[in-house]
Amino acid sequence: MVVPVKPFVEVNQVSRQFGDLEAVSDVSFRVEKGTVFGLVGSDGAGKSTLLRMIATMIPPTSGSIRIDGLDVVTRKTEIKRLIGYMPQRFGLYQDLTVDENLDFFMDIFGIFKEERRKRRERYLGFSNLLPFVDRLAGNLSGGMKQKLGLACVLVHEPQVLILDEPTNGVDPVSRQEFWEILAEMKRGGMTILVSTAYLDEGEKCDRLALMHRSRILDLASPADIRSSFPNLEEAMIQRIQEVDRELIHDRFNH
């Protein structure tokens, strides 16, 4: 008998409104533990709003979100111990060094003594930042800032990592290094939710949700989404254009 795998993240019929604007509309999906779930789609599709709801930053207008069985609204304090969230503009302290930024986050999470030393070596080592521990964060390159941000998010060893376009505007080599760190985290059993503007990164995900106009249009593996197209980009453009044509048709026929 096959025992069904219990999802680690469950998003069930979630919507979010800001006044008259519906930023996310009736979205549902599940993410299994130890997998990478990607969000791709047009600008303004609702990806950031969806990730902020999962990260407990804003509540859904309707629907429910659970992480490890815990509701993100009613069990917010417990959820925060489980997650690491890195928004598009992560709040590094520009006038603190690499080491001081990491120390600050370890202070917040109550990591001290020998465990502090181990995690510093582990996460700055992963990020190739150990040679730059005395450099001010404000003097780091874009790619190094993102890796430091990731190290600060990982330092309390969350079970779920939530990343909102973490490599946007970062050079190709740094993007590759960033995803190598994510692959290492996945191998350790971490569950990762990531939005990305780069479809080569979408290919690295186990499952993808294609979002457009606040809804999920497709939810499948990258291979399944692009199965009848030359690549993921063609598949995504075609699907978005189809939906927009249908909307125009409906508008003119009502």
N, C-alpha and C positions, 0 to 999 in steps of 0.2 A: 504494500500500500504506500502511495506517495504522500508524504506529509507536506501540506502547503507551507511555503516559506512565509513567515510573518513579516510584513514590511516594517522597516525601521522608521520611515517617514511616510505619513498618510495625509494627503491633501484631498478633502472631500467637499465637492461643490462649493468652492470658495469664491466669493466675490468681494470686491472692495470699491466703494464709491467715495469720491471727494466732491461733495455737492452734487451737481448734475452729471459729473464725469464718472463713468464706470471704468476704472483703471484695470480691474481684473474681473472677468465675467465667467462664473460657473466652471471653475477649473478643478479637475480631479486627476490625481496620479498617485502612484506609490513608488517608493524607493527602497530597494532591499539593502540590508546592511553590507558594507564592504564594496559598494559599487559607486560608479561616477555617473551622476545624472546631470545632463546638460540642458540649458535653456538657450535657444537661438531664436532669432526673429528680427523684425523690423524695429527701428527706434520708436519708442513710445508704445510698444506692444504690451507693456505691463510686467516685464521681467523683473525689474528692480523692486517694484511694489510687491510682487509675489514673494521674492526672497526676503524682503523686510518683514513680511507677515510671518514667514517661517522662522525668522530670527527673533520673533517676539517684539520687534520694534514698533509695529502698528497692528491693531487687531483687525480681523476680517469683518466686513459688514455683515456677511452671512457665510454659512458653511463652517467647517471645522478643520483644524490642523493638529495632528498628533505626532510627537517624536517619542519613540520607544514607549508608545501607549499613553503618553502624558499630553494633555491638552495645552497648547501653547498660550492660551489666554488664562485659564484657571490655575495652571501649574508653572507659571512663568519663572519663578525663582529656581525651581528644580531644572527646568529646561535650560536656563542660562549656564548651568554647570556642564551640560552635555554638549553645548554648541560652541563653535568658534565662528565669528562673523566678520568678514572683511568687506566693507562697502567700497564703492568706486573711489571715494576720496577718504582713504584710511587716515586716522588721526595720529600720525607720528609727530613727535615733538622735534621740530627742525633744529632747535638750538641745543638739543641733547645729543650725545654721541650714540653710536650703535649700541654699545654696552649699556649706557644709561637708559635708553628706550626699553631695552629688554628687561633691565632691572625694575623699571617702573611697572611693567606688566606682571612680573613675577611677584612684586610687592602686593599688587591688587589681588592676585590669586593665592597669596599666602604660601609661596614656595620659597623655602629657606634652606640654609646649611648645605649638606652634601647633595641633596636633590637639586638645589639651585645650580650648583656647579655642573652636575650631569646634564641638566636640560640646556644650560647655556652652551656647553660643548656640542650637544646633539643638534640643536636647532640652528645655531650660527654655523656649525660645521656643514649641515645639510645645505645651507643657503650660501656657502662659500664666503661668509662674511667675517670669519675669524681674523683675517689679515687687516680688517678695517674697523676693529672694535672701538678705536679712539677717534674715528672720523665723525664729524657732525652729520646728523641725518640730512640736514639741508644741503650738504655738499655731496651727497650720493647721486649717482645716475638714476634715471627713472626705473631701470630694471632692478638696481640694488635696493631702491626704496621699497619696491613691491616685495622683494624677497625678505627685507627686514620686517615689513608689515605682516607677511605670512608667518615669519618666525615668532613675532609677538602674539599672533592669534593662536599659534600651535603650542605655545609654551605651557598652557595648562592641560594639554593633551585631551582635546575634546573628542567626542565620539562622532560628531557630525560637523563638517566644515562647510560653511556657506560663503561663497565667493561671488561678488558681483562685478563682472568684467574685470578681473584682476590684472590682465595683461594688456589692457587697452592703451595704445600709444607706446608700448615697450618694444625694444628692438628684437628681431627674430631670435638671436642667440639667447637673450635673457628669457624670452617666452619659452624656448625649448628647455632651459634650465629650470624654470618655474614648474613646468609640467613634469619634469623628472622628479621634482620634490613631491608633487601630487601623486605620482605613480608609486613612490616609496611609501607614502601615507596610506594609499589604498592597499598595498601589499600587507601593511600592518593591521588591516581590518577597518580603517576609517571609511565612513560614508561621506561622499562629497557631492554637494550641489553647486553647480557653477553656471553662470551666464557668460556668454562669450560673443564677441563680434567677429571672431575668426573661425571660419568653418573647418580649417584644418584641425583646430582644437576640438570642434564638435565631433570629428572622427575619432577622437581619443576617448569619448564617453561610451559607457555601456548602453545607455538609453538617452534619447533626445526628445525634448518637447519643442515643437516649432510653434512659436507664439506670433499672433498678428491680431491687431485691433482688440486686445484684452482677452483673447481666447486662445486655446490650444487647438491648432489645426491638425497636427499629426503627433503621435506619441509612439515611438518605436526605436529599434536600434538604428544607428546611422546607415548600416548596409540596407536595411529594409526601406528606409525613407528614400534613398537614392537608387533603389533597385532598377528602375526603368529609365534612369537618367545618367548622363556621363559623369556627373559628380554631385555632391551635396548642394553646392551653390545653385546649379541648374534646377534641382528638385525644389529647393526652397523658393526660388523666384517664381517658378511655374505655379506652385501651390498658392502663393500670396496673390499672384495675378488672377488666378481662377476665382478666389474669394472676392477680390475687388470687383471683378467683372459681374459676379453674381449680385453684389450689393448695388452696383449701378443699374443692373437690369431690374432688380426689385424696386428700386427707387422710381424708375421711369414707368413702371407698370402698376403703380399704386396711386 
